[in-house]
C-alpha cells in the first residue's frame, strides 16, 4: 500500500498542463494591471484591471506558434476589470500576449 501511494504521488506532477505565458504591454500611462491564466491546454486568458479614473480601451492579441493570432478588443471602465479569452485549435506550448491600452 505504501508503494502504491508513493507511485501516485510521484505521478501528480505529470497531470499538470501549465505552459509559459509572455505578456508584452503598452499601457500609455494608464493605471492598468493584468493577470494571465492558463485556463486549459488550448485556452488562454487574461484579466485586465483599470485602477485609474479614466475608462480604457484595450486590444489583446493572443499568439500561439504557427496559428493565426486571436485579437480581442475590450473596454475596461475605471475601477473595474474585464477578462479576455482565446481558444486555439492546437495545444498551447507557449502563449504570447500583446496588451495595448489607450484612454477612451
Biopython code that builds the backbone (N, CA, C, O; Angstrom):
import numpy as np
from Bio.PDB.StructureBuilder import StructureBuilder

atoms = [
    (1, "UNK", "N", (0.828, -1.196, 0.000)),
    (1, "UNK", "CA", (0.000, 0.000, 0.000)),
    (1, "UNK", "C", (0.867, 1.252, 0.000)),
    (1, "UNK", "O", (0.539, 2.230, -0.673)),
    (2, "UNK", "N", (1.971, 1.236, 0.747)),
    (2, "UNK", "CA", (2.860, 2.393, 0.782)),
    (2, "UNK", "C", (3.489, 2.637, -0.587)),
    (2, "UNK", "O", (3.652, 3.782, -1.011)),
    (3, "UNK", "N", (3.840, 1.547, -1.276)),
    (3, "UNK", "CA", (4.434, 1.695, -2.604)),
    (3, "UNK", "C", (3.427, 2.309, -3.577)),
    (3, "UNK", "O", (3.789, 3.149, -4.401)),
    (4, "UNK", "N", (2.181, 1.894, -3.483)),
    (4, "UNK", "CA", (1.133, 2.427, -4.345)),
    (4, "UNK", "C", (0.960, 3.930, -4.117)),
    (4, "UNK", "O", (0.843, 4.693, -5.076)),
    (5, "UNK", "N", (0.942, 4.354, -2.863)),
    (5, "UNK", "CA", (0.804, 5.781, -2.538)),
    (5, "UNK", "C", (1.996, 6.580, -3.055)),
    (5, "UNK", "O", (1.828, 7.700, -3.538)),
    (6, "UNK", "N", (3.186, 6.019, -2.959)),
    (6, "UNK", "CA", (4.383, 6.705, -3.464)),
    (6, "UNK", "C", (4.312, 6.883, -4.976)),
    (6, "UNK", "O", (4.688, 7.932, -5.499)),
    (7, "UNK", "N", (3.830, 5.858, -5.678)),
    (7, "UNK", "CA", (3.720, 5.945, -7.131)),
    (7, "UNK", "C", (2.686, 6.998, -7.521)),
    (7, "UNK", "O", (2.921, 7.773, -8.448)),
    (8, "UNK", "N", (1.577, 7.038, -6.851)),
    (8, "UNK", "CA", (0.541, 8.028, -7.145)),
    (8, "UNK", "C", (1.064, 9.441, -6.902)),
    (8, "UNK", "O", (0.830, 10.329, -7.722)),
    (9, "UNK", "N", (1.754, 9.661, -5.813)),
    (9, "UNK", "CA", (2.312, 10.980, -5.519)),
    (9, "UNK", "C", (3.387, 11.372, -6.528)),
    (9, "UNK", "O", (3.512, 12.546, -6.876)),
    (10, "UNK", "N", (4.153, 10.409, -6.992)),
    (10, "UNK", "CA", (5.193, 10.699, -7.973)),
    (10, "UNK", "C", (4.611, 11.094, -9.328)),
    (10, "UNK", "O", (5.241, 11.850, -10.068)),
    (11, "UNK", "N", (3.422, 10.598, -9.667)),
    (11, "UNK", "CA", (2.795, 10.898, -10.952)),
    (11, "UNK", "C", (1.997, 12.196, -10.955)),
    (11, "UNK", "O", (1.591, 12.652, -12.024)),
    (12, "UNK", "N", (1.762, 12.798, -9.815)),
    (12, "UNK", "CA", (0.968, 14.020, -9.767)),
    (12, "UNK", "C", (1.532, 15.151, -10.621)),
    (12, "UNK", "O", (0.748, 15.816, -11.299)),
    (13, "UNK", "N", (2.830, 15.413, -10.635)),
    (13, "UNK", "CA", (3.324, 16.494, -11.494)),
    (13, "UNK", "C", (3.069, 16.257, -12.982)),
    (13, "UNK", "O", (3.031, 17.221, -13.746)),
    (14, "UNK", "N", (2.896, 15.037, -13.409)),
    (14, "UNK", "CA", (2.633, 14.747, -14.809)),
    (14, "UNK", "C", (1.231, 15.161, -15.239)),
    (14, "UNK", "O", (0.968, 15.284, -16.435)),
    (15, "UNK", "N", (0.341, 15.375, -14.302)),
    (15, "UNK", "CA", (-1.024, 15.742, -14.646)),
    (15, "UNK", "C", (-1.183, 17.236, -14.864)),
    (15, "UNK", "O", (-2.211, 17.658, -15.393)),
    (16, "UNK", "N", (-0.217, 18.050, -14.482)),
    (16, "UNK", "CA", (-0.307, 19.493, -14.663)),
    (16, "UNK", "C", (-0.130, 19.840, -16.142)),
    (16, "UNK", "O", (0.645, 19.190, -16.843)),
    (17, "UNK", "N", (-0.850, 20.867, -16.619)),
    (17, "UNK", "CA", (-0.752, 21.249, -18.018)),
    (17, "UNK", "C", (-0.362, 22.717, -18.165)),
    (17, "UNK", "O", (-0.763, 23.360, -19.135)),
    (18, "UNK", "N", (0.400, 23.253, -17.239)),
    (18, "UNK", "CA", (0.795, 24.651, -17.283)),
    (18, "UNK", "C", (1.760, 24.897, -18.437)),
    (18, "UNK", "O", (2.579, 24.042, -18.775)),
    (19, "UNK", "N", (1.649, 26.065, -19.027)),
    (19, "UNK", "CA", (2.544, 26.479, -20.090)),
    (19, "UNK", "C", (2.981, 27.914, -19.812)),
    (19, "UNK", "O", (2.265, 28.646, -19.128)),
    (20, "UNK", "N", (4.138, 28.335, -20.327)),
    (20, "UNK", "CA", (4.606, 29.697, -20.069)),
    (20, "UNK", "C", (3.787, 30.728, -20.844)),
    (20, "UNK", "O", (3.351, 30.473, -21.967)),
    (21, "UNK", "N", (3.584, 31.886, -20.237)),
    (21, "UNK", "CA", (2.849, 32.979, -20.858)),
    (21, "UNK", "C", (3.719, 34.231, -20.799)),
    (21, "UNK", "O", (4.110, 34.672, -19.718)),
    (22, "UNK", "N", (4.019, 34.797, -21.962)),
    (22, "UNK", "CA", (4.769, 36.044, -22.050)),
    (22, "UNK", "C", (3.801, 37.171, -22.405)),
    (22, "UNK", "O", (3.037, 37.057, -23.363)),
    (23, "UNK", "N", (3.835, 38.256, -21.635)),
    (23, "UNK", "CA", (2.952, 39.397, -21.879)),
    (23, "UNK", "C", (3.806, 40.616, -22.200)),
    (23, "UNK", "O", (4.684, 40.996, -21.425)),
    (24, "UNK", "N", (3.539, 41.223, -23.351)),
    (24, "UNK", "CA", (4.149, 42.497, -23.705)),
    (24, "UNK", "C", (3.071, 43.553, -23.561)),
    (24, "UNK", "O", (1.976, 43.408, -24.103)),
    (25, "UNK", "N", (3.381, 44.617, -22.829)),
    (25, "UNK", "CA", (2.354, 45.602, -22.555)),
    (25, "UNK", "C", (2.754, 46.985, -23.056)),
    (25, "UNK", "O", (3.928, 47.355, -23.038)),
    (26, "UNK", "N", (1.762, 47.734, -23.499)),
    (26, "UNK", "CA", (1.901, 49.126, -23.887)),
    (26, "UNK", "C", (0.694, 49.836, -23.280)),
    (26, "UNK", "O", (-0.386, 49.858, -23.871)),
    (27, "UNK", "N", (0.883, 50.413, -22.102)),
    (27, "UNK", "CA", (-0.248, 50.937, -21.322)),
    (27, "UNK", "C", (-0.481, 52.430, -21.507)),
    (27, "UNK", "O", (-1.488, 52.948, -21.024)),
    (28, "UNK", "N", (0.411, 53.136, -22.187)),
    (28, "UNK", "CA", (0.243, 54.560, -22.480)),
    (28, "UNK", "C", (-0.090, 55.397, -21.257)),
    (28, "UNK", "O", (-0.959, 56.265, -21.323)),
    (29, "UNK", "N", (0.579, 55.153, -20.158)),
    (29, "UNK", "CA", (0.415, 55.954, -18.946)),
    (29, "UNK", "C", (-0.815, 55.641, -18.112)),
    (29, "UNK", "O", (-1.048, 56.309, -17.104)),
    (30, "UNK", "N", (-1.605, 54.655, -18.493)),
    (30, "UNK", "CA", (-2.801, 54.298, -17.729)),
    (30, "UNK", "C", (-2.428, 53.424, -16.541)),
    (30, "UNK", "O", (-1.409, 52.734, -16.562)),
    (31, "UNK", "N", (-3.253, 53.457, -15.515)),
    (31, "UNK", "CA", (-3.040, 52.620, -14.326)),
    (31, "UNK", "C", (-3.752, 51.285, -14.539)),
    (31, "UNK", "O", (-4.830, 51.033, -14.000)),
    (32, "UNK", "N", (-3.114, 50.450, -15.337)),
    (32, "UNK", "CA", (-3.677, 49.150, -15.723)),
    (32, "UNK", "C", (-2.804, 48.051, -15.127)),
    (32, "UNK", "O", (-1.577, 48.143, -15.133)),
    (33, "UNK", "N", (-3.454, 47.016, -14.614)),
    (33, "UNK", "CA", (-2.763, 45.828, -14.135)),
    (33, "UNK", "C", (-3.382, 44.626, -14.836)),
    (33, "UNK", "O", (-4.541, 44.677, -15.250)),
    (34, "UNK", "N", (-2.626, 43.560, -14.970)),
    (34, "UNK", "CA", (-3.133, 42.376, -15.656)),
    (34, "UNK", "C", (-2.668, 41.122, -14.934)),
    (34, "UNK", "O", (-1.694, 41.137, -14.181)),
    (35, "UNK", "N", (-3.383, 40.052, -15.182)),
    (35, "UNK", "CA", (-3.024, 38.734, -14.666)),
    (35, "UNK", "C", (-3.395, 37.719, -15.742)),
    (35, "UNK", "O", (-4.539, 37.678, -16.194)),
    (36, "UNK", "N", (-2.433, 36.906, -16.149)),
    (36, "UNK", "CA", (-2.682, 35.929, -17.205)),
    (36, "UNK", "C", (-2.912, 34.549, -16.603)),
    (36, "UNK", "O", (-2.383, 34.219, -15.542)),
    (37, "UNK", "N", (-3.717, 33.748, -17.308)),
    (37, "UNK", "CA", (-4.098, 32.423, -16.816)),
    (37, "UNK", "C", (-3.937, 31.385, -17.919)),
    (37, "UNK", "O", (-4.158, 31.680, -19.094)),
    (38, "UNK", "N", (-3.555, 30.176, -17.539)),
    (38, "UNK", "CA", (-3.583, 29.035, -18.453)),
    (38, "UNK", "C", (-4.845, 28.252, -18.126)),
    (38, "UNK", "O", (-4.807, 27.288, -17.362)),
    (39, "UNK", "N", (-5.951, 28.666, -18.704)),
    (39, "UNK", "CA", (-7.269, 28.130, -18.383)),
    (39, "UNK", "C", (-7.383, 26.645, -18.713)),
    (39, "UNK", "O", (-7.889, 25.864, -17.908)),
    (40, "UNK", "N", (-6.918, 26.260, -19.884)),
    (40, "UNK", "CA", (-6.951, 24.865, -20.317)),
    (40, "UNK", "C", (-5.779, 24.654, -21.269)),
    (40, "UNK", "O", (-5.049, 25.600, -21.568)),
    (41, "UNK", "N", (-5.593, 23.444, -21.741)),
    (41, "UNK", "CA", (-4.435, 23.153, -22.592)),
    (41, "UNK", "C", (-4.490, 23.892, -23.930)),
    (41, "UNK", "O", (-3.456, 24.068, -24.575)),
    (42, "UNK", "N", (-5.691, 24.330, -24.361)),
    (42, "UNK", "CA", (-5.819, 25.066, -25.611)),
    (42, "UNK", "C", (-6.536, 26.407, -25.445)),
    (42, "UNK", "O", (-6.956, 27.011, -26.432)),
    (43, "UNK", "N", (-6.676, 26.874, -24.200)),
    (43, "UNK", "CA", (-7.348, 28.148, -23.915)),
    (43, "UNK", "C", (-6.456, 29.000, -23.018)),
    (43, "UNK", "O", (-5.967, 28.539, -21.986)),
    (44, "UNK", "N", (-6.256, 30.241, -23.427)),
    (44, "UNK", "CA", (-5.516, 31.194, -22.607)),
    (44, "UNK", "C", (-6.402, 32.386, -22.298)),
    (44, "UNK", "O", (-7.292, 32.716, -23.082)),
    (45, "UNK", "N", (-6.173, 33.031, -21.177)),
    (45, "UNK", "CA", (-6.985, 34.194, -20.827)),
    (45, "UNK", "C", (-6.158, 35.197, -20.041)),
    (45, "UNK", "O", (-5.109, 34.874, -19.484)),
    (46, "UNK", "N", (-6.662, 36.420, -20.014)),
    (46, "UNK", "CA", (-6.016, 37.498, -19.283)),
    (46, "UNK", "C", (-7.098, 38.335, -18.623)),
    (46, "UNK", "O", (-8.152, 38.581, -19.209)),
    (47, "UNK", "N", (-6.830, 38.767, -17.403)),
    (47, "UNK", "CA", (-7.738, 39.633, -16.651)),
    (47, "UNK", "C", (-7.086, 41.003, -16.604)),
    (47, "UNK", "O", (-5.968, 41.138, -16.106)),
    (48, "UNK", "N", (-7.764, 42.017, -17.113)),
    (48, "UNK", "CA", (-7.240, 43.379, -17.175)),
    (48, "UNK", "C", (-8.026, 44.240, -16.194)),
    (48, "UNK", "O", (-9.249, 44.339, -16.285)),
    (49, "UNK", "N", (-7.315, 44.864, -15.252)),
    (49, "UNK", "CA", (-7.945, 45.711, -14.231)),
    (49, "UNK", "C", (-7.505, 47.154, -14.428)),
    (49, "UNK", "O", (-6.325, 47.426, -14.652)),
    (50, "UNK", "N", (-8.459, 48.080, -14.344)),
    (50, "UNK", "CA", (-8.191, 49.504, -14.516)),
    (50, "UNK", "C", (-8.305, 50.176, -13.149)),
    (50, "UNK", "O", (-9.397, 50.277, -12.591)),
    (51, "UNK", "N", (-7.170, 50.637, -12.613)),
    (51, "UNK", "CA", (-7.157, 51.303, -11.314)),
    (51, "UNK", "C", (-7.151, 52.825, -11.456)),
    (51, "UNK", "O", (-7.057, 53.537, -10.457)),
    (52, "UNK", "N", (-7.248, 53.321, -12.666)),
    (52, "UNK", "CA", (-7.253, 54.762, -12.907)),
    (52, "UNK", "C", (-8.649, 55.354, -12.823)),
    (52, "UNK", "O", (-9.610, 54.679, -12.454)),
    (53, "UNK", "N", (-8.737, 56.625, -13.171)),
    (53, "UNK", "CA", (-10.011, 57.344, -13.137)),
    (53, "UNK", "C", (-10.594, 57.550, -14.524)),
    (53, "UNK", "O", (-11.648, 58.169, -14.672)),
    (54, "UNK", "N", (-9.906, 57.029, -15.551)),
    (54, "UNK", "CA", (-10.334, 57.173, -16.933)),
    (54, "UNK", "C", (-10.616, 55.788, -17.508)),
    (54, "UNK", "O", (-9.850, 54.848, -17.292)),
    (55, "UNK", "N", (-11.731, 55.669, -18.249)),
    (55, "UNK", "CA", (-12.034, 54.407, -18.924)),
    (55, "UNK", "C", (-10.954, 54.111, -19.963)),
    (55, "UNK", "O", (-10.353, 55.028, -20.522)),
    (56, "UNK", "N", (-10.712, 52.820, -20.217)),
    (56, "UNK", "CA", (-9.675, 52.411, -21.158)),
    (56, "UNK", "C", (-10.245, 51.473, -22.219)),
    (56, "UNK", "O", (-11.171, 50.703, -21.963)),
    (57, "UNK", "N", (-9.672, 51.559, -23.403)),
    (57, "UNK", "CA", (-9.974, 50.638, -24.494)),
    (57, "UNK", "C", (-8.695, 49.852, -24.748)),
    (57, "UNK", "O", (-7.647, 50.433, -25.030)),
    (58, "UNK", "N", (-8.785, 48.525, -24.648)),
    (58, "UNK", "CA", (-7.592, 47.687, -24.771)),
    (58, "UNK", "C", (-7.740, 46.710, -25.927)),
    (58, "UNK", "O", (-8.826, 46.212, -26.223)),
    (59, "UNK", "N", (-6.607, 46.458, -26.568)),
    (59, "UNK", "CA", (-6.524, 45.454, -27.627)),
    (59, "UNK", "C", (-5.599, 44.360, -27.115)),
    (59, "UNK", "O", (-4.467, 44.630, -26.715)),
    (60, "UNK", "N", (-6.086, 43.128, -27.130)),
    (60, "UNK", "CA", (-5.321, 41.979, -26.655)),
    (60, "UNK", "C", (-5.128, 41.027, -27.832)),
    (60, "UNK", "O", (-6.096, 40.596, -28.458)),
    (61, "UNK", "N", (-3.854, 40.698, -28.130)),
    (61, "UNK", "CA", (-3.541, 39.778, -29.217)),
    (61, "UNK", "C", (-2.882, 38.544, -28.610)),
    (61, "UNK", "O", (-1.811, 38.634, -28.010)),
    (62, "UNK", "N", (-3.531, 37.388, -28.771)),
    (62, "UNK", "CA", (-3.023, 36.107, -28.290)),
    (62, "UNK", "C", (-2.334, 35.399, -29.451)),
    (62, "UNK", "O", (-2.931, 35.252, -30.518)),
    (63, "UNK", "N", (-1.089, 34.956, -29.267)),
    (63, "UNK", "CA", (-0.349, 34.235, -30.305)),
    (63, "UNK", "C", (0.133, 32.900, -29.758)),
    (63, "UNK", "O", (0.656, 32.817, -28.646)),
    (64, "UNK", "N", (-0.053, 31.856, -30.561)),
    (64, "UNK", "CA", (0.391, 30.513, -30.187)),
    (64, "UNK", "C", (1.059, 29.871, -31.387)),
    (64, "UNK", "O", (0.417, 29.157, -32.159)),
    (65, "UNK", "N", (2.346, 30.125, -31.542)),
    (65, "UNK", "CA", (3.112, 29.475, -32.597)),
    (65, "UNK", "C", (2.594, 29.737, -33.991)),
    (65, "UNK", "O", (2.369, 30.890, -34.359)),
    (66, "UNK", "N", (2.398, 28.675, -34.785)),
    (66, "UNK", "CA", (2.058, 28.859, -36.196)),
    (66, "UNK", "C", (0.595, 29.236, -36.457)),
    (66, "UNK", "O", (0.252, 29.593, -37.584)),
    (67, "UNK", "N", (-0.253, 29.167, -35.463)),
    (67, "UNK", "CA", (-1.661, 29.512, -35.674)),
    (67, "UNK", "C", (-1.841, 31.010, -35.847)),
    (67, "UNK", "O", (-1.002, 31.797, -35.408)),
    (68, "UNK", "N", (-2.925, 31.401, -36.479)),
    (68, "UNK", "CA", (-3.233, 32.821, -36.647)),
    (68, "UNK", "C", (-3.497, 33.451, -35.274)),
    (68, "UNK", "O", (-4.152, 32.844, -34.427)),
    (69, "UNK", "N", (-2.990, 34.661, -35.058)),
    (69, "UNK", "CA", (-3.232, 35.327, -33.769)),
    (69, "UNK", "C", (-4.715, 35.613, -33.565)),
    (69, "UNK", "O", (-5.452, 35.863, -34.519)),
    (70, "UNK", "N", (-5.134, 35.570, -32.313)),
    (70, "UNK", "CA", (-6.524, 35.888, -31.950)),
    (70, "UNK", "C", (-6.525, 37.281, -31.316)),
    (70, "UNK", "O", (-5.793, 37.521, -30.355)),
    (71, "UNK", "N", (-7.334, 38.192, -31.841)),
    (71, "UNK", "CA", (-7.393, 39.564, -31.343)),
    (71, "UNK", "C", (-8.712, 39.785, -30.623)),
    (71, "UNK", "O", (-9.775, 39.417, -31.125)),
    (72, "UNK", "N", (-8.637, 40.387, -29.448)),
    (72, "UNK", "CA", (-9.824, 40.732, -28.657)),
    (72, "UNK", "C", (-9.738, 42.218, -28.309)),
    (72, "UNK", "O", (-8.706, 42.686, -27.827)),
    (73, "UNK", "N", (-10.811, 42.953, -28.551)),
    (73, "UNK", "CA", (-10.903, 44.353, -28.160)),
    (73, "UNK", "C", (-11.851, 44.445, -26.972)),
    (73, "UNK", "O", (-12.999, 44.005, -27.044)),
    (74, "UNK", "N", (-11.362, 45.021, -25.881)),
    (74, "UNK", "CA", (-12.176, 45.101, -24.664)),
    (74, "UNK", "C", (-12.181, 46.525, -24.131)),
    (74, "UNK", "O", (-11.225, 47.278, -24.317)),
    (75, "UNK", "N", (-13.260, 46.874, -23.475)),
    (75, "UNK", "CA", (-13.354, 48.149, -22.774)),
    (75, "UNK", "C", (-13.283, 47.863, -21.285)),
    (75, "UNK", "O", (-13.974, 46.981, -20.776)),
    (76, "UNK", "N", (-12.433, 48.625, -20.588)),
    (76, "UNK", "CA", (-12.258, 48.429, -19.152)),
    (76, "UNK", "C", (-12.639, 49.735, -18.457)),
    (76, "UNK", "O", (-11.862, 50.689, -18.480)),
    (77, "UNK", "N", (-13.820, 49.794, -17.839)),
    (77, "UNK", "CA", (-14.225, 51.017, -17.135)),
    (77, "UNK", "C", (-13.309, 51.305, -15.946)),
    (77, "UNK", "O", (-12.680, 50.399, -15.399)),
    (78, "UNK", "N", (-13.246, 52.553, -15.564)),
    (78, "UNK", "CA", (-12.419, 52.964, -14.427)),
    (78, "UNK", "C", (-12.870, 52.238, -13.165)),
    (78, "UNK", "O", (-14.060, 52.199, -12.852)),
    (79, "UNK", "N", (-11.915, 51.667, -12.449)),
    (79, "UNK", "CA", (-12.200, 50.954, -11.203)),
    (79, "UNK", "C", (-12.764, 49.558, -11.387)),
    (79, "UNK", "O", (-13.170, 48.934, -10.406)),
    (80, "UNK", "N", (-12.804, 49.049, -12.600)),
    (80, "UNK", "CA", (-13.375, 47.720, -12.881)),
    (80, "UNK", "C", (-12.318, 46.828, -13.535)),
    (80, "UNK", "O", (-11.194, 47.259, -13.793)),
    (81, "UNK", "N", (-12.702, 45.585, -13.796)),
    (81, "UNK", "CA", (-11.831, 44.658, -14.515)),
    (81, "UNK", "C", (-12.636, 43.900, -15.560)),
    (81, "UNK", "O", (-13.854, 43.765, -15.447)),
    (82, "UNK", "N", (-11.935, 43.405, -16.582)),
    (82, "UNK", "CA", (-12.549, 42.675, -17.683)),
    (82, "UNK", "C", (-11.636, 41.511, -18.070)),
    (82, "UNK", "O", (-10.415, 41.604, -17.953)),
    (83, "UNK", "N", (-12.237, 40.425, -18.528)),
    (83, "UNK", "CA", (-11.483, 39.247, -18.960)),
    (83, "UNK", "C", (-11.515, 39.127, -20.474)),
    (83, "UNK", "O", (-12.502, 39.484, -21.117)),
    (84, "UNK", "N", (-10.423, 38.620, -21.037)),
    (84, "UNK", "CA", (-10.357, 38.288, -22.460)),
    (84, "UNK", "C", (-9.818, 36.868, -22.565)),
    (84, "UNK", "O", (-8.876, 36.497, -21.865)),
    (85, "UNK", "N", (-10.425, 36.076, -23.449)),
    (85, "UNK", "CA", (-10.068, 34.670, -23.581)),
    (85, "UNK", "C", (-9.900, 34.316, -25.052)),
    (85, "UNK", "O", (-10.593, 34.861, -25.912)),
    (86, "UNK", "N", (-8.973, 33.397, -25.338)),
    (86, "UNK", "CA", (-8.787, 32.912, -26.704)),
    (86, "UNK", "C", (-8.638, 31.391, -26.677)),
    (86, "UNK", "O", (-7.911, 30.831, -25.857)),
    (87, "UNK", "N", (-9.350, 30.742, -27.604)),
    (87, "UNK", "CA", (-9.258, 29.285, -27.742)),
    (87, "UNK", "C", (-8.536, 28.983, -29.048)),
    (87, "UNK", "O", (-8.833, 29.573, -30.087)),
    (88, "UNK", "N", (-7.591, 28.064, -28.983)),
    (88, "UNK", "CA", (-6.827, 27.665, -30.151)),
    (88, "UNK", "C", (-7.205, 26.248, -30.547)),
    (88, "UNK", "O", (-7.761, 25.497, -29.746)),
    (89, "UNK", "N", (-6.900, 25.886, -31.793)),
    (89, "UNK", "CA", (-7.242, 24.537, -32.264)),
    (89, "UNK", "C", (-6.175, 23.512, -31.875)),
    (89, "UNK", "O", (-6.416, 22.307, -31.952)),
    (90, "UNK", "N", (-4.993, 23.985, -31.456)),
    (90, "UNK", "CA", (-3.934, 23.093, -31.011)),
    (90, "UNK", "C", (-3.615, 23.345, -29.545)),
    (90, "UNK", "O", (-4.001, 24.365, -28.973)),
    (91, "UNK", "N", (-2.915, 22.411, -28.960)),
    (91, "UNK", "CA", (-2.469, 22.570, -27.581)),
    (91, "UNK", "C", (-1.427, 23.693, -27.520)),
    (91, "UNK", "O", (-0.546, 23.779, -28.375)),
    (92, "UNK", "N", (-1.538, 24.541, -26.513)),
    (92, "UNK", "CA", (-0.617, 25.668, -26.361)),
    (92, "UNK", "C", (0.685, 25.175, -25.743)),
    (92, "UNK", "O", (0.676, 24.500, -24.714)),
    (93, "UNK", "N", (1.794, 25.514, -26.371)),
    (93, "UNK", "CA", (3.111, 25.207, -25.819)),
    (93, "UNK", "C", (3.663, 26.434, -25.113)),
    (93, "UNK", "O", (4.173, 26.342, -23.996)),
    (94, "UNK", "N", (3.559, 27.591, -25.773)),
    (94, "UNK", "CA", (3.962, 28.869, -25.186)),
    (94, "UNK", "C", (3.013, 29.929, -25.727)),
    (94, "UNK", "O", (2.850, 30.058, -26.940)),
    (95, "UNK", "N", (2.389, 30.684, -24.835)),
    (95, "UNK", "CA", (1.428, 31.707, -25.230)),
    (95, "UNK", "C", (2.074, 33.080, -25.131)),
    (95, "UNK", "O", (2.680, 33.425, -24.116)),
    (96, "UNK", "N", (1.935, 33.867, -26.211)),
    (96, "UNK", "CA", (2.416, 35.240, -26.199)),
    (96, "UNK", "C", (1.213, 36.172, -26.300)),
    (96, "UNK", "O", (0.351, 36.006, -27.162)),
    (97, "UNK", "N", (1.173, 37.159, -25.397)),
    (97, "UNK", "CA", (0.047, 38.090, -25.330)),
    (97, "UNK", "C", (0.587, 39.501, -25.470)),
    (97, "UNK", "O", (1.524, 39.885, -24.770)),
    (98, "UNK", "N", (-0.010, 40.282, -26.385)),
    (98, "UNK", "CA", (0.302, 41.695, -26.529)),
    (98, "UNK", "C", (-0.890, 42.488, -26.014)),
    (98, "UNK", "O", (-2.004, 42.345, -26.519)),
    (99, "UNK", "N", (-0.653, 43.326, -25.006)),
    (99, "UNK", "CA", (-1.708, 44.127, -24.400)),
    (99, "UNK", "C", (-1.425, 45.590, -24.675)),
    (99, "UNK", "O", (-0.403, 46.122, -24.242)),
    (100, "UNK", "N", (-2.335, 46.248, -25.401)),
    (100, "UNK", "CA", (-2.202, 47.668, -25.718)),
    (100, "UNK", "C", (-3.452, 48.372, -25.244)),
    (100, "UNK", "O", (-4.562, 48.028, -25.651)),
    (101, "UNK", "N", (-3.269, 49.380, -24.363)),
    (101, "UNK", "CA", (-4.412, 50.106, -23.802)),
    (101, "UNK", "C", (-4.273, 51.592, -24.082)),
    (101, "UNK", "O", (-3.174, 52.145, -24.028)),
    (102, "UNK", "N", (-5.391, 52.233, -24.381)),
    (102, "UNK", "CA", (-5.468, 53.662, -24.625)),
    (102, "UNK", "C", (-6.643, 54.236, -23.853)),
    (102, "UNK", "O", (-7.612, 53.524, -23.591)),
    (103, "UNK", "N", (-6.576, 55.528, -23.478)),
    (103, "UNK", "CA", (-7.731, 56.150, -22.822)),
    (103, "UNK", "C", (-8.915, 56.203, -23.786)),
    (103, "UNK", "O", (-8.737, 56.327, -24.998)),
    (104, "UNK", "N", (-10.099, 56.109, -23.244)),
    (104, "UNK", "CA", (-11.311, 56.133, -24.074)),
    (104, "UNK", "C", (-11.681, 57.556, -24.412)),
    (104, "UNK", "O", (-12.673, 57.789, -25.103)),
]
sb = StructureBuilder()
sb.init_structure("model")
sb.init_model(0)
sb.init_chain("A")
sb.init_seg("    ")
for serial, (resi, resn, name, xyz) in enumerate(atoms, 1):
    if name == "N":
        sb.init_residue(resn, " ", resi, " ")
    sb.init_atom(name, np.array(xyz, "f"), 0.0, 1.0, " ", f" {name:<3s}", serial, name[0])
structure = sb.get_structure()
